[in-house]
Protein backbone atom coordinates (compact mmCIF):
# COMPACT_ATOMS: atom_id res chain seq x y z
CA UNK A 1 0.00 0.00 0.00
CA UNK A 2 1.28 3.46 -0.83
CA UNK A 3 0.28 6.56 1.07
CA UNK A 4 -1.09 9.30 -1.17
CA UNK A 5 0.49 12.74 -0.91
CA UNK A 6 -1.24 15.95 -1.99
CA UNK A 7 -0.10 19.56 -1.92
CA UNK A 8 -2.02 21.83 0.43
CA UNK A 9 -3.71 23.63 -2.48
CA UNK A 10 -4.93 20.30 -3.89
CA UNK A 11 -6.07 19.20 -0.41
CA UNK A 12 -8.28 22.29 -0.17
CA UNK A 13 -9.90 21.42 -3.51
CA UNK A 14 -10.42 17.77 -2.52
CA UNK A 15 -11.98 18.84 0.79
CA UNK A 16 -14.24 21.39 -0.91
CA UNK A 17 -12.66 24.25 1.01
CA UNK A 18 -12.13 27.80 -0.16
CA UNK A 19 -8.83 28.27 -2.02
CA UNK A 20 -7.85 31.08 0.36
CA UNK A 21 -8.07 28.99 3.56
CA UNK A 22 -4.82 29.30 5.55
CA UNK A 23 -5.16 25.86 7.21
CA UNK A 24 -7.22 22.69 7.17
CA UNK A 25 -10.19 22.57 9.53
CA UNK A 26 -11.13 19.26 11.19
CA UNK A 27 -13.94 18.83 8.66
CA UNK A 28 -11.40 19.21 5.83
CA UNK A 29 -9.14 16.61 7.42
CA UNK A 30 -12.06 14.17 7.70
CA UNK A 31 -12.95 14.77 4.03
CA UNK A 32 -9.34 14.07 3.03
CA UNK A 33 -9.37 10.88 5.09
CA UNK A 34 -12.51 9.72 3.30
CA UNK A 35 -10.95 10.61 -0.06
CA UNK A 36 -7.74 8.68 0.72
CA UNK A 37 -9.71 5.60 1.70
CA UNK A 38 -12.09 5.80 -1.26
CA UNK A 39 -9.56 6.68 -3.98
CA UNK A 40 -6.40 4.98 -2.70
CA UNK A 41 -7.52 2.38 -0.18
CA UNK A 42 -5.36 4.14 2.39
CA UNK A 43 -6.11 5.15 5.95
CA UNK A 44 -3.28 7.69 5.68
CA UNK A 45 -2.70 10.75 3.52
CA UNK A 46 0.21 13.20 3.47
CA UNK A 47 -0.60 16.87 2.98
CA UNK A 48 2.50 18.76 1.89
CA UNK A 49 3.30 22.40 1.23
CA UNK A 50 1.36 24.16 3.98
CA UNK A 51 1.40 27.97 3.75
CA UNK A 52 4.45 29.50 5.40
CA UNK A 53 2.15 31.75 7.41
CA UNK A 54 0.89 28.67 9.29
CA UNK A 55 4.28 27.11 9.99
CA UNK A 56 6.93 27.99 12.59
CA UNK A 57 9.60 30.50 11.60
CA UNK A 58 12.23 27.76 11.40
CA UNK A 59 10.43 25.92 8.56
CA UNK A 60 12.18 25.86 5.18
CA UNK A 61 10.11 27.45 2.40
CA UNK A 62 9.63 25.53 -0.84
CA UNK A 63 12.20 27.07 -3.23
CA UNK A 64 9.79 26.73 -6.17
CA UNK A 65 6.84 28.24 -4.24
CA UNK A 66 8.18 30.41 -1.39
CA UNK A 67 4.71 31.14 0.01
CA UNK A 68 4.46 27.42 0.83
CA UNK A 69 6.62 25.29 3.09
CA UNK A 70 8.67 22.14 2.81
CA UNK A 71 6.44 20.88 5.60
CA UNK A 72 3.80 18.21 5.88
CA UNK A 73 1.07 16.69 7.99
CA UNK A 74 0.26 13.01 8.02
CA UNK A 75 -3.44 12.37 8.51
CA UNK A 76 -4.76 9.05 9.81
CA UNK A 77 -8.44 8.32 9.32
CA UNK A 78 -9.10 12.03 8.90
CA UNK A 79 -7.12 13.27 11.91
CA UNK A 80 -3.75 15.05 11.94
CA UNK A 81 -1.32 12.58 13.43
CA UNK A 82 2.15 13.89 12.53
CA UNK A 83 3.45 17.37 11.69
CA UNK A 84 6.92 17.86 10.30
CA UNK A 85 9.14 19.30 7.68
CA UNK A 86 12.52 20.53 6.58
CA UNK A 87 13.99 23.15 8.85
CA UNK A 88 16.17 26.12 8.07
CA UNK A 89 19.87 25.40 8.53
CA UNK A 90 21.63 28.69 7.74
CA UNK A 91 22.08 31.35 10.40
CA UNK A 92 21.27 34.23 8.04
CA UNK A 93 18.03 32.49 7.00
CA UNK A 94 16.94 32.39 10.64
CA UNK A 95 17.64 36.09 11.07
CA UNK A 96 15.69 36.89 7.89
CA UNK A 97 12.76 34.66 8.90
CA UNK A 98 12.49 36.31 12.31
CA UNK A 99 12.75 39.79 10.79
CA UNK A 100 10.05 38.95 8.22
CA UNK A 101 7.70 38.01 11.06
CA UNK A 102 8.60 41.08 13.10
CA UNK A 103 10.09 38.93 15.86
CA UNK A 104 13.13 39.99 17.87
CA UNK A 105 16.14 37.67 17.77
CA UNK A 106 16.87 37.85 21.51
CA UNK A 107 14.25 35.35 22.74
CA UNK A 108 15.54 32.82 20.19
CA UNK A 109 19.26 33.63 20.51
CA UNK A 110 20.21 30.33 22.18
CA UNK A 111 18.57 28.39 19.37
CA UNK A 112 19.65 30.61 16.47
CA UNK A 113 23.28 30.83 17.66
CA UNK A 114 23.61 27.07 17.20
CA UNK A 115 23.45 27.70 13.45
CA UNK A 116 26.11 30.42 13.38
CA UNK A 117 28.92 27.97 12.53
CA UNK A 118 27.01 25.73 10.16
CA UNK A 119 24.46 22.95 10.29
CA UNK A 120 23.57 20.35 7.68
CA UNK A 121 20.14 20.37 6.07
CA UNK A 122 17.76 18.55 8.40
CA UNK A 123 14.14 18.10 9.37
CA UNK A 124 11.96 17.00 12.20
CA UNK A 125 8.49 15.88 13.14
CA UNK A 126 6.18 15.42 16.08
CA UNK A 127 3.74 12.55 16.41
CA UNK A 128 0.54 12.56 18.43
CA UNK A 129 0.79 9.03 19.82
CA UNK A 130 -2.37 9.36 21.89
CA UNK A 131 -4.27 10.63 18.83
CA UNK A 132 -3.11 7.58 16.88
CA UNK A 133 -4.16 5.15 19.61
CA UNK A 134 -7.52 6.88 20.04
CA UNK A 135 -8.26 6.61 16.30
CA UNK A 136 -6.94 3.06 16.16
CA UNK A 137 -9.23 1.78 18.93
CA UNK A 138 -12.18 4.06 18.14
CA UNK A 139 -12.09 5.96 21.44
CA UNK A 140 -14.60 8.80 21.67
CA UNK A 141 -12.03 11.12 23.24
CA UNK A 142 -8.22 11.15 23.29
CA UNK A 143 -8.33 11.37 27.11
CA UNK A 144 -9.61 7.79 27.17
CA UNK A 145 -6.23 6.54 25.94
CA UNK A 146 -3.97 9.04 27.71
CA UNK A 147 -2.16 7.91 30.85
CA UNK A 148 -2.37 11.31 32.56
CA UNK A 149 -4.97 13.41 30.72
CA UNK A 150 -5.10 17.11 31.42
CA UNK A 151 -7.98 19.49 30.76
CA UNK A 152 -9.52 22.61 32.27
CA UNK A 153 -10.28 20.76 35.50
CA UNK A 154 -7.23 18.49 35.83
CA UNK A 155 -3.64 19.69 35.63
CA UNK A 156 -1.79 17.15 37.75
CA UNK A 157 -1.66 13.37 37.38
C-alpha positions as CSV (number, residue, x, y, z in Angstrom):
1,X,0.0,0.0,0.0
2,X,1.3,3.5,-0.8
3,X,0.3,6.6,1.1
4,X,-1.1,9.3,-1.2
5,X,0.5,12.7,-0.9
6,X,-1.2,16.0,-2.0
7,X,-0.1,19.6,-1.9
8,X,-2.0,21.8,0.4
9,X,-3.7,23.6,-2.5
10,X,-4.9,20.3,-3.9
11,X,-6.1,19.2,-0.4
12,X,-8.3,22.3,-0.2
13,X,-9.9,21.4,-3.5
14,X,-10.4,17.8,-2.5
15,X,-12.0,18.8,0.8
16,X,-14.2,21.4,-0.9
17,X,-12.7,24.2,1.0
18,X,-12.1,27.8,-0.2
19,X,-8.8,28.3,-2.0
20,X,-7.8,31.1,0.4
21,X,-8.1,29.0,3.6
22,X,-4.8,29.3,5.6
23,X,-5.2,25.9,7.2
24,X,-7.2,22.7,7.2
25,X,-10.2,22.6,9.5
26,X,-11.1,19.3,11.2
27,X,-13.9,18.8,8.7
28,X,-11.4,19.2,5.8
29,X,-9.1,16.6,7.4
30,X,-12.1,14.2,7.7
31,X,-12.9,14.8,4.0
32,X,-9.3,14.1,3.0
33,X,-9.4,10.9,5.1
34,X,-12.5,9.7,3.3
35,X,-11.0,10.6,-0.1
36,X,-7.7,8.7,0.7
37,X,-9.7,5.6,1.7
38,X,-12.1,5.8,-1.3
39,X,-9.6,6.7,-4.0
40,X,-6.4,5.0,-2.7
41,X,-7.5,2.4,-0.2
42,X,-5.4,4.1,2.4
43,X,-6.1,5.2,6.0
44,X,-3.3,7.7,5.7
45,X,-2.7,10.8,3.5
46,X,0.2,13.2,3.5
47,X,-0.6,16.9,3.0
48,X,2.5,18.8,1.9
49,X,3.3,22.4,1.2
50,X,1.4,24.2,4.0
51,X,1.4,28.0,3.8
52,X,4.5,29.5,5.4
53,X,2.2,31.8,7.4
54,X,0.9,28.7,9.3
55,X,4.3,27.1,10.0
56,X,6.9,28.0,12.6
57,X,9.6,30.5,11.6
58,X,12.2,27.8,11.4
59,X,10.4,25.9,8.6
60,X,12.2,25.9,5.2
61,X,10.1,27.4,2.4
62,X,9.6,25.5,-0.8
63,X,12.2,27.1,-3.2
64,X,9.8,26.7,-6.2
65,X,6.8,28.2,-4.2
66,X,8.2,30.4,-1.4
67,X,4.7,31.1,0.0
68,X,4.5,27.4,0.8
69,X,6.6,25.3,3.1
70,X,8.7,22.1,2.8
71,X,6.4,20.9,5.6
72,X,3.8,18.2,5.9
73,X,1.1,16.7,8.0
74,X,0.3,13.0,8.0
75,X,-3.4,12.4,8.5
76,X,-4.8,9.0,9.8
77,X,-8.4,8.3,9.3
78,X,-9.1,12.0,8.9
79,X,-7.1,13.3,11.9
80,X,-3.8,15.1,11.9
81,X,-1.3,12.6,13.4
82,X,2.1,13.9,12.5
83,X,3.4,17.4,11.7
84,X,6.9,17.9,10.3
85,X,9.1,19.3,7.7
86,X,12.5,20.5,6.6
87,X,14.0,23.1,8.9
88,X,16.2,26.1,8.1
89,X,19.9,25.4,8.5
90,X,21.6,28.7,7.7
91,X,22.1,31.4,10.4
92,X,21.3,34.2,8.0
93,X,18.0,32.5,7.0
94,X,16.9,32.4,10.6
95,X,17.6,36.1,11.1
96,X,15.7,36.9,7.9
97,X,12.8,34.7,8.9
98,X,12.5,36.3,12.3
99,X,12.7,39.8,10.8
100,X,10.1,38.9,8.2
101,X,7.7,38.0,11.1
102,X,8.6,41.1,13.1
103,X,10.1,38.9,15.9
104,X,13.1,40.0,17.9
105,X,16.1,37.7,17.8
106,X,16.9,37.8,21.5
107,X,14.2,35.3,22.7
108,X,15.5,32.8,20.2
109,X,19.3,33.6,20.5
110,X,20.2,30.3,22.2
111,X,18.6,28.4,19.4
112,X,19.7,30.6,16.5
113,X,23.3,30.8,17.7
114,X,23.6,27.1,17.2
115,X,23.4,27.7,13.4
116,X,26.1,30.4,13.4
117,X,28.9,28.0,12.5
118,X,27.0,25.7,10.2
119,X,24.5,23.0,10.3
120,X,23.6,20.4,7.7
121,X,20.1,20.4,6.1
122,X,17.8,18.5,8.4
123,X,14.1,18.1,9.4
124,X,12.0,17.0,12.2
125,X,8.5,15.9,13.1
126,X,6.2,15.4,16.1
127,X,3.7,12.6,16.4
128,X,0.5,12.6,18.4
129,X,0.8,9.0,19.8
130,X,-2.4,9.4,21.9
131,X,-4.3,10.6,18.8
132,X,-3.1,7.6,16.9
133,X,-4.2,5.1,19.6
134,X,-7.5,6.9,20.0
135,X,-8.3,6.6,16.3
136,X,-6.9,3.1,16.2
137,X,-9.2,1.8,18.9
138,X,-12.2,4.1,18.1
139,X,-12.1,6.0,21.4
140,X,-14.6,8.8,21.7
141,X,-12.0,11.1,23.2
142,X,-8.2,11.2,23.3
143,X,-8.3,11.4,27.1
144,X,-9.6,7.8,27.2
145,X,-6.2,6.5,25.9
146,X,-4.0,9.0,27.7
147,X,-2.2,7.9,30.9
148,X,-2.4,11.3,32.6
149,X,-5.0,13.4,30.7
150,X,-5.1,17.1,31.4
151,X,-8.0,19.5,30.8
152,X,-9.5,22.6,32.3
153,X,-10.3,20.8,35.5
154,X,-7.2,18.5,35.8
155,X,-3.6,19.7,35.6
156,X,-1.8,17.2,37.7
157,X,-1.7,13.4,37.4
